[in-house]
Amino acid sequence: MKTALTIAGSDCSGGAGIEADIKTMTANSVYAMSAITALTAQNTTGVRAIQESTPEFLKQQLDAIFEDIFPDAVKIGMVSSTELIKVIAGRLKIYKAKNIVVDPVMVATSGSSLMKTDAVSTLMDELLPIADVVTPNIPEAEILSGMAVSDKEDMIKAAKKIGDTYGCAVLLKGGHNIHDANDLLYANGNFKWFYGKRIDNPNTHGTGCTLSSAIAANLAKGFSLAEAVERAKDYISGALAAGLDLGRGSGPLMHGFDIKSHFTEEK
């Protein structure tokens, strides 16, 4: 059985983060493992508290996994500090990890920043150059590319700039600002659009986590990047179309909470 590792934050309500990643990887027929970067107390309506792992503890988690069950793919989600990012990049280089998918959780749906300023630049310098593919939404792509993205032509320019700058493939997700479900893959100098039907479902908590985890799972199984993206798109479209509704909340993404107070309280 193929294996996949998710390195991300935990969502106690089960809809996003580590919990969503494990469910997605399992549903896509790979053995899922996790290294937790932070604990969160949250549900579909928001986050109440967050507790980061220490860099040493994260290192110990990664060593325990790679020294025993080497993952066929790695998905990286919420990592909010420079110290944790450096630990991840360092261990993945040492173990020569393969099929690395980076979901750059930087900007909330509301526009709030989810990373310390120095952590954003560290992610760009340390993680993107070792990634096989990065999966930004429009606001995140604007930060990574340094340009505004308001239409499909801008998506093409931004994806190319990110990919050429950091030497990785880019899956630029539509939705934010573009108002459709079409995603653009830029890899090896080539562009490929993945067209999707926009589904009217308010329960979108964790969709970004789910998509990147499904891509990692399919890369682990040996599919090409384009095939892995297409299978992941089909998987998440099916999940949204099913219309599962568990709670009262409107269901923002895990990306959509504001942990500014957590950062400002730190010394």
C-alpha positions as CSV (number, residue, x, y, z in Angstrom):
1,M,0.0,0.0,0.0
2,K,1.3,3.5,-0.9
3,T,1.9,6.0,1.9
4,A,1.4,9.8,2.3
5,L,2.4,12.2,5.0
6,T,0.5,15.4,5.9
7,I,2.4,18.1,7.8
8,A,-0.2,20.6,8.9
9,G,-2.4,21.9,11.8
10,S,-5.0,19.9,13.5
11,D,-8.7,20.8,13.3
12,C,-10.6,19.3,16.2
13,S,-13.9,19.6,14.3
14,G,-12.6,17.3,11.7
15,G,-13.4,19.3,8.6
16,A,-10.0,20.7,7.7
17,G,-6.3,20.4,8.5
18,I,-4.8,17.1,9.6
19,E,-8.2,15.4,10.1
20,A,-9.4,16.3,6.6
21,D,-6.1,15.3,5.1
22,I,-6.1,11.8,6.7
23,K,-9.7,11.2,5.6
24,T,-8.9,12.3,2.1
25,M,-5.8,10.2,1.8
26,T,-7.6,7.2,3.2
27,A,-10.5,7.7,0.8
28,N,-8.0,7.8,-2.0
29,S,-6.6,4.5,-1.0
30,V,-3.2,5.4,0.6
31,Y,-1.9,4.9,4.1
32,A,-2.0,8.3,5.8
33,M,0.5,9.6,8.4
34,S,0.7,13.0,10.1
35,A,3.1,15.5,11.7
36,I,1.2,18.2,13.5
37,T,2.4,21.8,13.4
38,A,-0.3,23.2,15.6
39,L,-3.4,22.2,17.6
40,T,-6.4,24.4,17.0
41,A,-9.7,24.6,18.9
42,Q,-12.1,25.3,16.0
43,N,-15.3,24.4,14.1
44,T,-16.8,25.5,10.8
45,T,-17.5,29.0,12.2
46,G,-14.0,29.9,13.3
47,V,-11.0,29.2,15.6
48,R,-11.1,29.8,19.3
49,A,-7.5,28.9,20.3
50,I,-4.2,27.7,18.7
51,Q,-1.2,26.1,20.2
52,E,1.9,25.6,18.0
53,S,4.2,22.6,18.2
54,T,7.7,23.4,19.2
55,P,10.4,23.0,16.5
56,E,12.0,20.2,18.4
57,F,8.8,18.2,18.7
58,L,8.0,18.7,15.0
59,K,11.5,17.4,14.2
60,Q,10.9,14.3,16.4
61,Q,7.6,13.6,14.6
62,L,9.2,13.8,11.2
63,D,12.2,11.7,12.2
64,A,9.9,9.0,13.6
65,I,7.9,8.8,10.4
66,F,10.8,8.9,7.9
67,E,12.9,6.4,9.8
68,D,10.1,3.8,9.9
69,I,7.5,4.3,7.1
70,F,8.9,6.4,4.3
71,P,6.1,8.4,2.7
72,D,5.5,8.1,-1.1
73,A,4.2,11.7,-1.0
74,V,4.2,14.7,1.4
75,K,1.5,17.4,1.7
76,I,2.4,20.5,3.7
77,G,-0.4,22.7,4.9
78,M,-0.6,25.2,7.8
79,V,2.8,26.2,9.1
80,S,2.8,29.6,10.7
81,S,6.3,30.3,11.9
82,T,9.8,30.6,10.4
83,E,11.2,28.1,12.9
84,L,8.8,25.3,12.0
85,I,9.2,25.9,8.2
86,K,13.0,25.6,8.6
87,V,12.6,22.3,10.4
88,I,10.3,20.9,7.7
89,A,12.5,22.0,4.9
90,G,15.6,20.7,6.6
91,R,14.2,17.2,7.4
92,L,12.7,16.8,3.9
93,K,16.0,17.6,2.3
94,I,17.9,15.2,4.6
95,Y,15.5,12.3,3.9
96,K,15.2,13.2,0.2
97,A,11.4,13.3,0.3
98,K,9.5,12.9,-2.9
99,N,6.2,14.2,-4.4
100,I,6.0,17.2,-2.1
101,V,2.8,19.2,-2.4
102,V,2.8,22.6,-0.7
103,D,-0.6,24.3,0.1
104,P,0.6,27.8,1.1
105,V,-1.8,28.7,3.8
106,M,-1.1,32.4,4.1
107,V,-4.2,34.4,3.5
108,A,-7.7,34.0,5.0
109,T,-10.8,34.1,2.8
110,S,-11.5,37.4,4.6
111,G,-8.1,38.7,3.6
112,S,-6.5,38.4,7.0
113,S,-2.9,37.2,7.2
114,L,-2.4,33.8,8.7
115,M,1.4,33.8,8.9
116,K,4.0,36.0,10.5
117,T,5.6,38.3,8.0
118,D,9.0,36.6,8.2
119,A,7.4,33.2,7.8
120,V,6.0,34.1,4.4
121,S,9.4,34.9,3.0
122,T,10.8,31.7,4.7
123,L,8.1,29.6,3.1
124,M,9.0,31.1,-0.3
125,D,12.8,30.6,0.2
126,E,12.8,27.2,1.9
127,L,9.7,25.2,0.9
128,L,8.8,26.3,-2.6
129,P,12.2,25.4,-4.1
130,I,11.9,21.8,-2.9
131,A,8.2,21.4,-3.8
132,D,7.0,19.4,-6.7
133,V,3.8,21.5,-6.9
134,V,2.4,24.4,-4.9
135,T,-1.4,25.0,-4.8
136,P,-2.1,28.7,-4.0
137,N,-5.5,30.3,-4.2
138,I,-5.7,33.8,-5.9
139,P,-4.8,35.9,-2.8
140,E,-1.9,33.6,-2.0
141,A,-0.7,33.7,-5.6
142,E,-0.7,37.4,-5.5
143,I,1.7,37.3,-2.6
144,L,4.0,34.7,-4.2
145,S,4.1,36.4,-7.6
146,G,4.0,40.0,-6.4
147,M,1.2,40.9,-8.9
148,A,-2.5,41.4,-8.9
149,V,-4.6,38.6,-10.2
150,S,-8.1,39.5,-11.5
151,D,-8.7,37.4,-14.6
152,K,-7.5,34.3,-16.5
153,E,-4.7,36.1,-18.2
154,D,-3.4,37.3,-14.9
155,M,-3.6,33.7,-13.6
156,I,-1.4,32.6,-16.5
157,K,1.2,35.3,-15.8
158,A,1.2,34.7,-12.1
159,A,1.5,30.9,-12.4
160,K,4.4,31.2,-14.8
161,K,6.2,33.7,-12.6
162,I,5.9,31.6,-9.5
163,G,6.9,28.4,-11.3
164,D,9.9,29.9,-13.0
165,T,11.0,31.7,-9.9
166,Y,11.0,28.7,-7.6
167,G,11.4,25.9,-10.0
168,C,8.2,24.1,-9.1
169,A,4.9,23.3,-10.7
170,V,2.0,25.5,-9.8
171,L,-1.7,24.7,-9.5
172,L,-3.4,28.1,-9.3
173,K,-6.9,27.7,-8.0
174,G,-9.7,29.8,-9.4
175,G,-12.6,30.8,-7.2
176,H,-11.3,33.8,-5.4
177,N,-11.9,36.9,-7.5
178,I,-12.3,34.8,-10.7
179,H,-15.7,33.4,-9.7
180,D,-15.4,30.0,-11.3
181,A,-14.1,26.6,-10.4
182,N,-11.4,26.5,-13.1
183,D,-7.8,25.8,-12.0
184,L,-4.6,26.3,-13.9
185,L,-1.6,24.0,-13.8
186,Y,1.8,25.3,-14.9
187,A,4.4,22.6,-15.1
188,N,7.6,22.2,-17.2
189,G,6.8,25.3,-19.2
190,N,3.3,24.1,-20.2
191,F,-0.2,25.2,-19.1
192,K,-3.2,23.1,-18.6
193,W,-6.7,24.2,-17.5
194,F,-8.8,22.1,-15.4
195,Y,-12.4,23.1,-15.8
196,G,-14.9,22.6,-13.0
197,K,-18.5,23.3,-12.4
198,R,-19.1,25.8,-9.6
199,I,-21.2,24.0,-6.9
200,D,-23.6,25.9,-4.7
201,N,-22.6,24.5,-1.4
202,P,-21.9,26.6,1.7
203,N,-20.1,23.8,3.5
204,T,-16.7,24.4,2.0
205,H,-14.7,24.0,5.3
206,G,-11.4,22.4,4.4
207,T,-11.7,22.3,0.6
208,G,-8.1,23.5,0.1
209,C,-6.8,21.0,2.5
210,T,-8.8,18.2,0.8
211,L,-7.6,19.1,-2.8
212,S,-3.9,19.2,-1.9
213,S,-4.2,16.0,0.0
214,A,-6.0,14.2,-2.8
215,I,-3.2,15.4,-5.2
216,A,-0.5,14.0,-2.8
217,A,-2.4,10.7,-2.5
218,N,-2.6,10.3,-6.3
219,L,1.1,11.2,-6.7
220,A,1.9,8.6,-4.1
221,K,0.0,6.0,-6.2
222,G,2.2,6.8,-9.2
223,F,-0.1,9.0,-11.3
224,S,1.5,11.9,-13.2
225,L,1.0,15.4,-11.8
226,A,-1.7,16.2,-14.4
227,E,-3.5,13.0,-13.7
228,A,-3.2,13.5,-9.9
229,V,-4.8,17.0,-10.2
230,E,-7.6,15.7,-12.4
231,R,-8.4,12.9,-10.1
232,A,-8.2,15.3,-7.1
233,K,-10.6,17.7,-8.8
234,D,-13.1,14.9,-9.5
235,Y,-12.9,13.8,-5.9
236,I,-13.5,17.2,-4.3
237,S,-16.3,18.0,-6.8
238,G,-18.0,14.8,-5.9
239,A,-17.7,15.6,-2.2
240,L,-19.2,19.1,-2.7
241,A,-22.0,17.8,-4.9
242,A,-23.0,15.3,-2.2
243,G,-23.9,18.3,-0.1
244,L,-23.0,16.9,3.3
245,D,-24.2,19.2,6.1
246,L,-23.1,18.4,9.6
247,G,-23.4,21.7,11.5
248,R,-24.9,25.1,11.9
249,G,-22.1,27.1,10.5
250,S,-21.6,28.4,7.0
251,G,-18.3,26.6,6.9
252,P,-15.3,28.9,6.1
253,L,-12.1,27.2,5.1
254,M,-9.6,26.4,7.8
255,H,-7.6,29.1,5.9
256,G,-10.4,31.6,6.9
257,F,-9.7,32.1,10.6
258,D,-7.8,35.1,12.0
259,I,-5.0,34.2,14.4
260,K,-3.6,37.7,14.5
261,S,-4.2,37.9,18.2
262,H,-2.1,34.8,18.7
263,F,0.8,36.3,16.9
264,T,0.6,39.7,18.6
265,E,0.5,38.1,22.0
266,E,3.8,36.3,21.4
267,K,7.0,37.9,22.6
